[in-house]
């Protein structure tokens, strides 16, 4: 089966209090075991990962360096996103290669620094909501708005932070490279953090300050690769309705009709489970016999066999 695998943050940083590179590499080595289990079963695996904590760390570190010395360089946000693709891609690539070698599976692993096309007129740019980087006082925020053109918003009483848009992905610039690697049975890590957001302008490709949801990027990649399955791995084993209530119920298999009903009822939290459900819905509607599954990393193999997770099907 050809699978596009979307890895949530817990697959990269299992301990929220320890965001060090050493801790991330250790977590990636644990994650690699589950991924190689799927490869050992004979599946073709392409990997997309998130980058929320990592890009926040990089931006905050750069901002702190500038506070200390204003001669330090303020890298554009799209460049910070590319940093995380290399940083996380290296750790995953290293860990998966090590696990493949341990099991004597001859399969190369490659990370592709990936640009993802968005529409500069996407509604997300009119009302940016994704907070990134450090907290600032109101006076500092106003200075940044004037000097850097940032949009700053107050964040839950903790200060002001920069916010950027979260547009939907339209296309993947490096798609032919990724398709060739997959065709030649390589394990590919791409669209990291949802991809580096770019727009087409005057026959050029230009980076923009935005965050693409990694689940939507994974869905777009799954369409491009004509994958059989979109597998979204997150912190929970199954999708639930009436979450955290006495009437909570795990969903094992749901149709598009049921998905629409639950979305209308507001069963899925925006910014959490809702984008995962919406990405799955879009992929299942892309073609015949497409399936999407949401489960936890530790239950990935069981989810593919239908004994765990939540499967989304057309009907």
Beta strands, then each sheet from edge to edge (+ up, - down):
strand 1: 2-7
strand 2: 44-49
strand 3: 109-111
strand 4: 115-117
strand 5: 130-136
strand 6: 152-154
strand 7: 160-164
strand 8: 171-172
strand 9: 187-189
strand 10: 196-201
strand 11: 204-207
strand 12: 229-234
strand 13: 239-241
strand 14: 249-251
strand 15: 253-255
strand 16: 291-296
strand 17: 310-313
sheet 1: 3+ 9+ 2+ 1+ 12+ 16+ 17- 15-
sheet 2: 8+ 4- 10- 11+
sheet 3: 5+ 7- 6+
sheet 4: 13+ 14-
end
